[in-house]
Amino acid sequence: MSEQVVDHTYLRLLRSEALGRISRLELIARGVVEGFVTGRHQSPYKGTSVEFAEHRQYVPGDDLRNLDWRVFAKSDRYYIKQYKEETNLRATILLDASGSMAYAGDQAAPIDGEPVSKFDYARYLAASLTYLLVNQQDAVGLVTFDTEVKQYIPARSNARHIRVLLQEMDKITPAEDTGLGPIFHDVAERVHRRGAIIVISDLFDDIESLTKALHHFRYRKHEVILLHVMADEEITFPFDRWSDFRDLENVGVHEELDPRTVRAEYLERVQEFINRVESECGQMEVDYVPMNTKIPFDVALAGFLATRQQRNS
C-alpha cells in the first residue's frame, strides 16, 4: 500500500517573522458588528454584560434581576437595564487576483531571496490576517476575484478553516482584467451580517465604480479596511531608458517608449488617483492603508495594526 502524500506548500504563506511581529497585536472592530461568539467587539444586540446600554420599561415576564431599583425609587416606575454584548468579528478578505497583481518590481522586499509580486505580497498579508483573526476567536471568510468572483468562502472561526483559506490563496494565479465595482456589489449582497470587509488590491480600476461599491459596503453597515498594494516602481516610475511596457491584464498589448517623456504626466496621474482614493475613503470612514511592496509585508502589517490599535484604544 502506497502512502498518501500530503501537500503542505500552503503553509509557506504563514511566515514566522510576520506571526512574531503581530502576535501581541489585535484587529479590533471600530464600530458595531454582528456575531455569535463572545469576544471583544461591540454587538448591536442587547444582552447581559458589563457595559450599560439603555433603559426600557418593564413588561411582564422580564427578569426581575435586571430591574433598576434606583430609577424606581426616583420615578416609582419599573425599568429594565439593558447592556451591550461583546461579540466576535466576522471579517471577509477580498483578495485581488487580477493580472496586474502579478507585477514584481526589482525594488520589492525579497522573501526567500526573491522579490515578491504584488499578489504574493497581498496573499502573505491575507494569510497573516487570517491567522491573527482566527486566533483571537474571530471568523474569517475569503473572496478571490479578477473580473468575477473566482471563489467565495464564507466566514468561519475554527482552526481547520485556516487551512481551507490558505489552500485557496496558495493555488490561485493572477490573471485576467480587473472588475472591482461589480465584484464588491456582489459581495455586499452576499455578506449579510455586518462585520469587517478587508480589501487587498492595487485598485487598478475606474475610481467612480470603486467609490460606489465601497459606499455599498458602508450602506450595509460594514467596516471597510482598504489595503492598497502597489510596487515602488508604480509609485516612483524610476525607468530611464527605452523599455517595452506590457499590459499584464491584456495579453499581447505592449508599447515601446522612452519613459522620460511620460514620467511627469504619469507621476501626476498616479498621485492624483491615490489622493482621490484616500479622500473618498476619508469621507466614507473607510480605513485606507497604502502598502508599498518595497516595505516588508510583516513590517507594514504590524505598523498598520499597532497604529489602528492605538487609535481605537
RODRENKOL-928718 format. One line per 2 residues: number of its first residue (from 1); their letters; for each residue x, y, z of N, C-alpha, C. Coordinates in steps of 0.001 Angstrom, whole numbers. Layout:
! RODRENKOL-928718
NUM> A> X:Y:Z:X:Y:Z:X:Y:Z ~ ...
//
This chain:
! RODRENKOL-928718
1> MS> 853:-1193:0:0:0:0:892:1248:0 ~ 642:2159:-940:1450:3371:-1025:934:4416:-41
3> EQ> 1862:5212:496:1473:6246:1429:939:7467:681 ~ -93:8079:1265:-656:9278:661:256:10463:936
5> VV> 581:11208:-128:1435:12379:16:554:13591:302 ~ 805:14245:1422:22:15411:1808:792:16674:1441
7> DH> 157:17537:645:799:18764:193:554:19880:1216 ~ 1625:20311:1852:1519:21390:2825:2208:22662:2333
9> TY> 2321:22826:1024:3017:24004:500:2313:25299:888 ~ 1009:25230:1146:259:26432:1506:768:27043:2813
11> LR> 1434:26235:3634:1929:26735:4918:3030:27779:4735 ~ 3602:27837:3540:4652:28837:3288:4111:30252:3405
13> LL> 2786:30397:3285:2171:31723:3383:2164:32263:4810 ~ 2375:31372:5784:2477:31802:7171:3950:31960:7530
15> RS> 4424:33165:7496:5833:33450:7750:6046:33676:9239 ~ 7021:32995:9788:7266:33072:11232:7601:34489:11673
17> EA> 8335:35238:10818:8699:36596:11198:7459:37483:11303 ~ 6488:37239:10410:5254:38026:10444:4419:37686:11668
19> LG> 4269:36382:11942:3462:35959:13085:4091:36445:14389 ~ 5432:36494:14433:6098:37010:15617:5828:38489:15830
21> RI> 5800:39254:14736:5574:40701:14841:4154:41042:15281 ~ 3175:40237:14843:1780:40583:15126:1206:39788:16291
23> SR> 2006:38947:16933:1481:38039:17950:840:38765:19130 ~ 1309:39954:19435:754:40692:20565:-188:41807:20124
25> LE> -544:41816:18863:-1453:42829:18339:-2815:42211:18063 ~ -3832:43064:17945:-5181:42603:17651:-5790:43470:16561
27> LI> -6776:42913:15869:-7562:43697:14920:-8957:43837:15518 ~ -9224:44993:16117:-10483:45222:16815:-11397:46076:15951
29> AR> -12663:45693:15888:-13634:46462:15123:-13833:47825:15763 ~ -13934:48870:14923:-14164:50216:15454:-15636:50427:15776
31> GV> -16522:49784:15023:-17947:50019:15186:-18692:48790:15657 ~ -19975:48788:15408:-20834:47684:15825:-20732:46548:14825
33> VE> -20609:45314:15337:-20545:44138:14478:-21588:43136:14937 ~ -21808:42113:14124:-22722:41041:14481:-21958:39734:14489
35> GF> -22205:38894:15484:-21517:37619:15547:-22176:36688:16525 ~ -21495:35596:16828:-22074:34554:17656:-21273:34282:18930
37> VT> -19964:34467:18881:-19096:34053:19971:-18699:35265:20810 ~ -18726:35117:22127:-18331:36210:22995:-16876:36589:22726
39> GR> -16643:37877:22543:-15299:38346:22221:-15090:39758:22686 ~ -14415:40592:21848:-14074:41945:22261:-14782:43010:21460
41> HQ> -15699:42666:20572:-16305:43632:19681:-17748:43920:20084 ~ -18147:45160:19946:-19476:45566:20354:-20539:45023:19409
43> SP> -21593:44453:19979:-22689:43875:19202:-23886:44818:19181 ~ -24704:44767:18121:-25918:45582:18093:-27022:45024:18972
45> YK> -26844:43824:19479:-27871:43187:20284:-27685:43496:21752 ~ -28794:43528:22495:-28742:43772:23927:-28686:42441:24657
47> GT> -27873:42378:25703:-27765:41128:26447:-27328:41415:27856 ~ -26514:40560:28403:-26019:40738:29767:-24507:40800:29731
49> SV> -23964:41975:29987:-22514:42138:30016:-22173:43323:30898 ~ -20977:43828:30798:-20519:44815:31765:-20850:46247:31370
51> EF> -21158:46533:30114:-21344:47906:29671:-22825:48236:29521 ~ -23299:49217:30272:-24709:49606:30235:-25056:50248:28896
53> AE> -26239:49943:28371:-26671:50498:27094:-27809:51500:27286 ~ -28948:51057:27853:-30103:51934:27972:-31154:51280:28860
55> HR> -32195:52063:29219:-33343:51541:29947:-34495:51292:28994 ~ -35346:50368:29367:-36651:50242:28712:-37658:49858:29793
57> QY> -38921:50169:29516:-39951:49935:30518:-40180:48437:30740 ~ -40411:48076:31983:-40645:46679:32357:-41941:46163:31744
59> VP> -41906:44903:31257:-43109:44210:30794:-43150:42859:31497 ~ -44364:42345:31780:-44471:41050:32466:-43640:39973:31768
61> GD> -42893:39220:32549:-42039:38170:32005:-40576:38533:32006 ~ -40254:39846:32146:-38856:40264:32209:-38199:39737:33488
63> DL> -36907:39507:33416:-36140:39037:34574:-36062:40163:35601 ~ -36600:39917:36793:-36626:40940:37833:-35227:41337:38296
65> RN> -34248:40474:38049:-32893:40808:38449:-32339:41998:37672 ~ -32947:42326:36520:-32473:43437:35714:-33224:44736:35989
67> LD> -34115:44736:36977:-34809:45969:37341:-33826:46982:37926 ~ -33993:48233:37532:-33149:49296:38079:-33888:49920:39258
69> WR> -33510:49551:40472:-34228:49998:41664:-33963:51470:41962 ~ -32851:51990:41499:-32592:53413:41696:-33588:54260:40911
71> VF> -33820:53847:39670:-34796:54566:38847:-36190:54441:39466 ~ -36520:53246:39982:-37823:53031:40627:-38003:53962:41833
73> AK> -36923:54109:42611:-37001:54963:43799:-37268:56418:43430 ~ -36776:56836:42263:-36960:58227:41851:-38276:58462:41119
75> SD> -38704:57453:40332:-39867:57667:39458:-41084:56829:39813 ~ -40901:55863:40713:-41973:54935:41075:-42433:54122:39848
77> RY> -41516:53905:38921:-41826:53102:37731:-40732:52052:37560 ~ -41131:50926:36969:-40196:49830:36773:-39507:49951:35405
79> YI> -38184:49943:35419:-37410:49967:34178:-36362:48857:34215 ~ -36158:48267:33063:-35169:47202:32893:-33871:47799:32364
81> KQ> -32740:47366:32957:-31435:47778:32450:-31019:46856:31303 ~ -30608:47470:30185:-30091:46697:29049:-28610:46995:28869
83> YK> -27888:45978:28378:-26440:46093:28255:-26002:45783:26832 ~ -24806:46262:26519:-24217:45946:25214:-23469:44633:25317
85> EE> -23725:43750:24369:-22996:42489:24333:-21642:42690:23665 ~ -20720:41845:24001:-19460:41759:23287:-19533:40511:22410
87> TN> -19053:40633:21186:-19231:39529:20247:-18002:39383:19364 ~ -17971:38345:18568:-16821:38162:17691:-17009:38902:16382
89> LR> -15899:39218:15759:-15902:39900:14470:-16010:38879:13347 ~ -16782:39195:12336:-16844:38388:11118:-16194:39199:10007
91> AT> -15010:38781:9604:-14248:39502:8590:-14252:38725:7283 ~ -14365:39450:6187:-14264:38853:4857:-13125:39532:4114
93> IL> -12128:38743:3705:-10971:39267:2986:-11216:39159:1488 ~ -11106:40276:784:-11255:40302:-668:-9860:40413:-1281
95> LD> -9418:39334:-1920:-8056:39253:-2450:-8071:39398:-3972 ~ -7470:40464:-4461:-7418:40766:-5891:-6455:39804:-6590
97> AS> -6986:39026:-7523:-6164:38074:-8283:-6168:38429:-9767 ~ -6281:39712:-10077:-6249:40147:-11471:-4811:40186:-11977
99> GS> -4657:40298:-13294:-3348:40199:-13918:-2340:41221:-13444 ~ -2788:42439:-13144:-1851:43489:-12734:-1172:43168:-11419
101> MA> -1784:42295:-10624:-1185:41929:-9334:39:41038:-9500 ~ 287:40544:-10703:1436:39672:-10943:2744:40447:-11049
103> YA> 2666:41773:-11103:3886:42570:-11280:4804:42452:-10075 ~ 6090:42190:-10351:7107:42122:-9293:8258:43042:-9683
105> GD> 8353:44157:-9012:9425:45094:-9323:10727:44700:-8655 ~ 11824:45269:-9159:13141:44969:-8603:13303:45499:-7181
107> QA> 12491:46491:-6825:12630:47113:-5509:11824:46389:-4423 ~ 11043:45395:-4804:10197:44704:-3825:11037:43989:-2779
109> AP> 10570:44039:-1539:11275:43361:-453:11302:41861:-733 ~ 12483:41238:-679:12588:39815:-1032:12083:38893:73
111> ID> 11572:37762:-346:11241:36661:558:11915:35421:-4 ~ 12665:34729:824:13456:33589:387:14378:33967:-776
113> GE> 14881:35210:-714:15856:35666:-1694:15291:36188:-2994 ~ 13964:36169:-3160:13346:36615:-4408:12392:37771:-4150
115> PV> 12426:38828:-5011:11451:39912:-4876:10036:39360:-5064 ~ 9112:39818:-4258:7744:39295:-4347:6915:40144:-5299
117> SK> 5954:39490:-5944:4980:40217:-6754:3964:40878:-5829 ~ 3174:41766:-6393:2114:42387:-5594:1143:41321:-5091
119> FD> 900:40305:-5901:-37:39267:-5492:520:38436:-4342 ~ 1805:38075:-4419:2418:37346:-3304:2364:38185:-2030
121> YA> 2693:39458:-2170:2651:40380:-1041:1239:40403:-438 ~ 235:40464:-1323:-1161:40529:-878:-1588:39256:-168
123> RY> -1162:38101:-695:-1629:36888:-30:-854:36579:1247 ~ 376:37083:1371:1058:36993:2664:313:37834:3703
125> LA> -132:39011:3277:-944:39843:4164:-2225:39114:4561 ~ -2909:38540:3549:-4180:37856:3792:-3999:36664:4717
127> AS> -2926:35901:4509:-2674:34715:5333:-2404:35110:6783 ~ -1603:36149:6979:-1274:36591:8336:-2507:37124:9051
129> LT> -3347:37881:8339:-4578:38397:8941:-5533:37266:9284 ~ -5596:36256:8420:-6451:35094:8689:-6022:34420:9981
131> YL> -4730:34174:10110:-4201:33524:11307:-4488:34366:12554 ~ -4245:35661:12457:-4457:36560:13584:-5923:36553:14025
133> LV> -6843:36677:13078:-8262:36781:13402:-8809:35492:14004 ~ -8461:34356:13414:-8959:33083:13941:-8400:32841:15344
135> NQ> -7143:33231:15566:-6555:33014:16886:-7102:33973:17944 ~ -7762:35041:17525:-8440:35885:18505:-9943:35578:18513
137> QD> -10277:34351:18031:-11625:33777:18076:-12617:34518:17201 ~ -12128:35130:16133:-12991:35786:15170:-13158:34905:13939
139> AV> -14157:35211:13142:-14464:34423:11946:-13908:35131:10711 ~ -13373:34357:9780:-12777:34917:8563:-13312:34190:7333
141> GL> -13655:34973:6320:-14032:34419:5026:-13110:34968:3950 ~ -13198:34417:2745:-12291:34824:1667:-13041:34909:349
143> VT> -12740:35980:-393:-13211:36123:-1773:-11996:36374:-2645 ~ -11759:35526:-3639:-10721:35785:-4636:-11421:36191:-5922
145> FD> -10834:37142:-6656:-11550:37685:-7816:-10598:38305:-8822 ~ -11093:38426:-10056:-10494:39284:-11074:-11648:40091:-11673
147> TE> -12180:39646:-12843:-13388:40296:-13366:-14652:39637:-12822 ~ -14468:38540:-12091:-15578:37827:-11466:-15090:37178:-10184
149> VK> -16021:36772:-9368:-15657:36068:-8150:-15144:34682:-8528 ~ -13886:34398:-8206:-13309:33088:-8503:-13676:32083:-7422
151> QY> -13663:32531:-6163:-14019:31657:-5053:-14591:32504:-3926 ~ -15685:32034:-3355:-16272:32701:-2187:-16375:31672:-1065
153> IP> -15659:31919:18:-15659:31013:1169:-16205:31789:2362 ~ -17387:31448:2846:-17986:32180:3965:-17124:32123:5217
155> AR> -17332:33090:6095:-16534:33208:7311:-16798:32077:8294 ~ -15722:31525:8826:-15767:30523:9892:-14677:30898:10906
157> SN> -14747:30328:12101:-13801:30722:13140:-12985:29570:13716 ~ -13101:28354:13155:-12317:27256:13727:-10940:27162:13069
159> AR> -10029:26517:13764:-8636:26441:13306:-8504:25723:11970 ~ -9342:24721:11716:-9261:23990:10444:-9589:24892:9257
161> HI> -10354:25945:9531:-10745:26861:8456:-9539:27624:7920 ~ -8520:27804:8763:-7295:28469:8300:-6715:27708:7122
163> RV> -6670:26371:7227:-6121:25546:6152:-6909:25727:4862 ~ -8223:25767:4970:-9075:25929:3789:-8745:27236:3066
165> LL> -8635:28311:3828:-8358:29613:3225:-6940:29682:2661 ~ -5977:29141:3379:-4587:29167:2901:-4428:28349:1621
167> QE> -5101:27227:1555:-5017:26402:342:-5573:27145:-862 ~ -6664:27889:-655:-7237:28661:-1752:-6299:29783:-2172
169> MD> -5705:30469:-1207:-4757:31542:-1530:-3543:31002:-2278 ~ -3121:29795:-1911:-1907:29217:-2473:-2081:28776:-3920
171> KI> -3262:28296:-4248:-3430:27691:-5576:-3809:28672:-6678 ~ -4325:29837:-6309:-4813:30756:-7333:-3664:31509:-7984
173> TP> -3789:31773:-9282:-2784:32505:-10051:-3419:33759:-10627 ~ -2785:34930:-10486:-3376:36159:-11017:-3464:36145:-12533
175> AE> -4599:36566:-13050:-4836:36607:-14493:-6049:37483:-14774 ~ -6285:37758:-16010:-7463:38493:-16461:-7423:39967:-16037
177> DT> -8495:40673:-16420:-8646:42095:-16154:-9141:42307:-14724 ~ -9362:43585:-14366:-9869:43914:-13037:-11304:44385:-13145
179> GL> -12151:43943:-12214:-13541:44394:-12194:-14006:44631:-10777 ~ -13461:45655:-10118:-13714:45859:-8697:-15167:46173:-8383
181> GP> -15751:47121:-9116:-17105:47575:-8811:-18136:46460:-8749 ~ -18342:45727:-9842:-19340:44645:-9826:-19047:43578:-8779
183> IF> -17769:43268:-8556:-17403:42261:-7553:-17813:42720:-6165 ~ -17495:43959:-5828:-17791:44470:-4488:-19297:44549:-4248
185> HD> -20047:44947:-5270:-21509:44973:-5134:-22045:43563:-4872 ~ -21495:42591:-5579:-21891:41189:-5408:-21615:40725:-3978
187> VA> -20416:41011:-3487:-20040:40580:-2140:-20894:41283:-1083 ~ -21191:42558:-1302:-22012:43306:-348:-23382:42659:-169
189> ER> -23901:42061:-1233:-25202:41393:-1159:-25093:40004:-535 ~ -23927:39398:-624:-23755:38040:-82:-23470:38037:1421
191> VH> -22734:39038:1889:-22360:39079:3306:-23449:39819:4070 ~ -24292:39072:4749:-25483:39656:5363:-25208:40260:6735
193> RR> -24406:39595:7553:-24137:40124:8890:-23068:41203:8823 ~ -23337:42288:9499:-22363:43371:9479:-21070:42929:10159
195> GA> -19970:43359:9582:-18662:42973:10100:-17596:43798:9422 ~ -16464:43199:9135:-15355:43902:8501:-15107:43341:7105
197> II> -14946:44239:6151:-14547:43882:4790:-13120:44373:4607 ~ -12197:43438:4352:-10784:43790:4191:-10409:43584:2721
199> VI> -10214:44669:1994:-9871:44620:573:-8360:44716:425 ~ -7767:43776:-310:-6324:43817:-589:-6165:43828:-2110
201> SD> -5784:44990:-2648:-5816:45167:-4100:-4928:46330:-4508 ~ -4534:46356:-5794:-3824:47523:-6325:-4809:48575:-6828
203> LF> -6098:48238:-6843:-7191:49171:-7168:-7139:49694:-8597 ~ -6532:48933:-9505:-6437:49390:-10883:-7780:49230:-11589
205> DD> -8642:50201:-11390:-9963:50177:-12000:-10533:51591:-11964 ~ -11707:51754:-12543:-12366:53044:-12575:-12717:53502:-11161
207> IE> -12305:54706:-10810:-12478:55166:-9436:-13940:55445:-9094 ~ -14738:55858:-10087:-16155:56108:-9828:-16861:54805:-9462
209> SL> -16571:53754:-10196:-17153:52443:-9909:-16702:51930:-8551 ~ -15408:52114:-8243:-14865:51692:-6962:-15556:52421:-5815
211> TK> -15721:53729:-5949:-16330:54535:-4888:-17766:54098:-4607 ~ -18542:53882:-5656:-19932:53451:-5478:-19998:52101:-4764
213> AL> -19073:51209:-5113:-19064:49880:-4497:-18690:49958:-3022 ~ -17732:50816:-2673:-17369:50989:-1270:-18529:51593:-479
215> HH> -19274:52490:-1121:-20477:53055:-499:-21478:51941:-178 ~ -21544:50951:-1056:-22472:49831:-847:-22111:49072:434
217> FR> -20820:48828:645:-20387:48175:1889:-20779:49006:3109 ~ -20556:50302:3033:-20863:51167:4165:-22373:51246:4394
219> YR> -23144:51240:3311:-24604:51244:3434:-25087:50000:4170 ~ -24398:48879:3958:-24751:47632:4645:-24135:47559:6039
221> KH> -23582:48665:6505:-23056:48815:7867:-21761:48046:8110 ~ -21045:47687:7046:-19761:47020:7226:-18668:48042:7507
223> EV> -17709:47639:8329:-16484:48407:8444:-15577:47969:7298 ~ -14925:48920:6643:-14110:48596:5467:-12665:49012:5707
225> IL> -11756:48077:5458:-10320:48334:5529:-9750:48089:4137 ~ -9105:49085:3576:-8605:49009:2210:-7082:49023:2221
227> LH> -6477:47858:1977:-5024:47747:1896:-4615:47909:434 ~ -4094:49080:112:-3787:49443:-1276:-2346:49054:-1593
229> VM> -2176:47939:-2280:-849:47379:-2559:-327:47871:-3909 ~ 822:48527:-3884:1469:48961:-5118:2961:48678:-5039
231> AD> 3558:48447:-6200:5012:48286:-6274:5652:49669:-6248 ~ 6877:49740:-5736:7568:51029:-5651:7741:51653:-7031
233> EE> 7998:50825:-8048:8170:51341:-9412:6898:52004:-9937 ~ 5744:51518:-9497:4479:52113:-9935:4267:53480:-9302
235> IT> 4890:53685:-8154:4738:54952:-7443:5783:55973:-7869 ~ 7026:55512:-8100:8131:56436:-8388:8515:56498:-9868
237> FP> 8160:55491:-10646:8459:55406:-12075:9934:55758:-12352 ~ 10869:54911:-11882:12300:55230:-11969:12955:54908:-13313
239> FD> 12209:54392:-14273:12777:53927:-15534:13396:55097:-16307 ~ 14562:54844:-16913:15277:55936:-17589:15804:55560:-18962
241> RW> 15335:54446:-19504:15772:54070:-20853:14591:53461:-21613 ~ 14721:53435:-22923:13660:52845:-23750:13319:51447:-23229
243> SD> 12027:51217:-23051:11585:49939:-22492:10311:49475:-23179 ~ 10077:48183:-23067:8852:47586:-23600:7887:47382:-22430
245> FR> 6865:48218:-22340:5893:48144:-21252:4729:47260:-21676 ~ 4477:46210:-20901:3434:45236:-21231:2234:45389:-20306
247> DL> 1062:45207:-20872:-186:45209:-20107:-404:43803:-19552 ~ -315:43650:-18227:-424:42328:-17608:-1855:41800:-17596
249> EN> -2811:42649:-17905:-4203:42200:-17886:-4756:41964:-19285 ~ -3995:42341:-20285:-4403:42107:-21668:-3198:41564:-22433
251> VG> -3180:40244:-22602:-2034:39569:-23220:-1806:40101:-24631 ~ -554:40423:-24937:-192:40887:-26270:-206:42394:-26416
253> VH> -750:43094:-25448:-784:44557:-25516:485:45100:-24869 ~ 1290:45820:-25650:2530:46391:-25127:2900:47604:-25956
255> EE> 3841:48376:-25429:4265:49578:-26132:5693:49916:-25753 ~ 6515:50158:-26763:7884:50595:-26525:7924:52112:-26490
257> LD> 8530:52654:-25446:8616:54113:-25352:9752:54536:-24437 ~ 10089:55810:-24521:11105:56406:-23655:10375:56901:-22402
259> PR> 10584:56273:-21247:9830:56638:-20046:10068:58071:-19590 ~ 11195:58656:-20002:11482:60027:-19580:10489:61015:-20172
261> TV> 9899:60660:-21306:8956:61579:-21957:7573:61564:-21308 ~ 7298:60560:-20507:5961:60458:-19902:6004:60492:-18379
263> RA> 7220:60552:-17805:7344:60437:-16348:6523:61480:-15605 ~ 6656:62738:-15978:5980:63810:-15245:4469:63622:-15261
265> EY> 3930:63340:-16432:2479:63155:-16524:2036:61896:-15784 ~ 2823:60831:-15910:2482:59582:-15215:2419:59800:-13706
267> LE> 3482:60408:-13148:3530:60624:-11704:2390:61511:-11232 ~ 2049:62504:-12038:934:63396:-11680:-380:62624:-11625
269> RV> -597:61750:-12599:-1844:60987:-12648:-1923:59965:-11515 ~ -800:59315:-11235:-787:58331:-10152:-1074:59009:-8816
271> QE> -417:60128:-8559:-641:60830:-7294:-2066:61351:-7190 ~ -2583:61813:-8304:-3975:62285:-8333:-4937:61144:-8004
273> FI> -4654:59957:-8549:-5501:58785:-8285:-5431:58393:-6810 ~ -4218:58325:-6259:-4051:57953:-4859:-4752:58962:-3946
275> NR> -4578:60256:-4247:-5213:61293:-3436:-6736:61192:-3495 ~ -7239:60877:-4671:-8698:60757:-4836:-9238:59577:-4029
277> VE> -8548:58436:-4124:-8986:57258:-3370:-8948:57539:-1872 ~ -7848:58143:-1414:-7713:58431:14:-8788:59407:484
279> SE> -9088:60414:-343:-10108:61392:12:-11493:60755:99 ~ -11826:59931:-895:-13134:59261:-903:-13262:58341:307
281> CG> -12178:57631:624:-12203:56741:1786:-12413:57533:3072 ~ -11766:58680:3170:-11924:59514:4345:-13359:59959:4541
283> QM> -14019:60333:3458:-15403:60779:3534:-16342:59649:3940 ~ -16009:58419:3547:-16861:57262:3861:-16462:56582:5166
285> EV> -15423:57090:5832:-14876:56453:7029:-14398:55029:6735 ~ -13766:54892:5569:-13092:53656:5185:-11629:53795:5582
287> DY> -11081:52772:6198:-9689:52796:6659:-8770:52537:5464 ~ -8155:53599:4927:-7282:53487:3759:-5832:53313:4214
289> VP> -5189:52226:3737:-3829:51903:4170:-2954:51655:2937 ~ -2096:52620:2547:-1197:52392:1412:-116:51385:1777
291> MN> 170:50465:858:1178:49420:1080:2132:49396:-114 ~ 3394:49663:139:4425:49642:-889:5216:48346:-741
293> TK> 5296:47538:-1807:5980:46241:-1702:7472:46389:-1390 ~ 7979:47616:-1421:9368:47852:-1025:9541:47637:479
295> IP> 8456:47843:1228:8471:47643:2678:8072:46201:2962 ~ 8858:45426:3718:8485:44045:4025:7057:43974:4550
297> FD> 6291:43006:4065:4872:42962:4386:4617:42841:5879 ~ 5495:42119:6590:5284:41951:8028:5492:43255:8779
299> VA> 6439:44072:8314:6670:45381:8919:5473:46292:8665 ~ 4993:46296:7418:3846:47131:7058:2593:46709:7822
301> LA> 2367:45398:7922:1171:44896:8606:1218:45215:10095 ~ 2362:44974:10733:2493:45261:12163:2311:46751:12432
303> GF> 2831:47594:11541:2675:49034:11696:1219:49462:11612 ~ 499:48899:10649:-923:49199:10498:-1712:48769:11726
305> LA> -1475:47539:12196:-2221:47023:13341:-1917:47825:14613 ~ -657:48181:14813:-281:48935:16003:-918:50327:15979
307> TR> -881:50979:14826:-1480:52316:14707:-2975:52262:14930 ~ -3630:51269:14346:-5074:51127:14491:-5441:50820:15937
309> QQ> -4674:49939:16571:-4950:49557:17951:-4802:50757:18883 ~ -3781:51563:18638:-3560:52760:19449:-4684:53765:19224
311> RN> -5117:53919:17985:-6180:54880:17655:-7512:54481:18257 ~ -7759:53169:18333:-9048:52689:18828:-9081:52490:20340
313> S> -7923:52604:21000:-7877:52350:22441:-8415:53543:23231
//
